[in-house]
C-alpha cells in the first residue's frame, strides 16, 4: 500500500510540475503574441502611410503631364482637321 500512496504522490507532483511548465509557456506565448500584434499594427500603419504618399506623388506628379498631353492632343487634332478640310 505504501508504494501506491508514494506513486500517486509522485504522479501528482509530476502533473503539477507539468501544469506549471505549460502555464509558463502560455504566459510566454501570450507576451510574444502581444509584441507581434503591436509590430503588425506598426507595420500596417507604415504601409498605409507609404501607400498614401505614393498615391499623392502619382496624382501630383502626373496631373500636369496629363494636362500638357491633353493640350498637345487637342492641337494635333485641330491641325489634322485643318489638313483634311
C-alpha positions, 0 to 999 in steps of 0.5 A: 500500500505504501508504494501506491500512496508514494506513486500517486504522490509522485504522479501528482507532483509530476502533473503539477510540475507539468501544469506549471511548465505549460502555464509558463509557456502560455504566459510566454506565448501570450507576451510574444503574441502581444509584441507581434500584434503591436509590430503588425499594427506598426507595420500596417500603419507604415504601409498605409502611410507609404501607400498614401504618399505614393498615391499623392506623388502619382496624382501630383506628379502626373496631373500636369503631364496629363494636362500638357498631353491633353493640350498637345492632343487637342492641337494635333487634332485641330491641325489634322482637321485643318489638313483634311478640310 
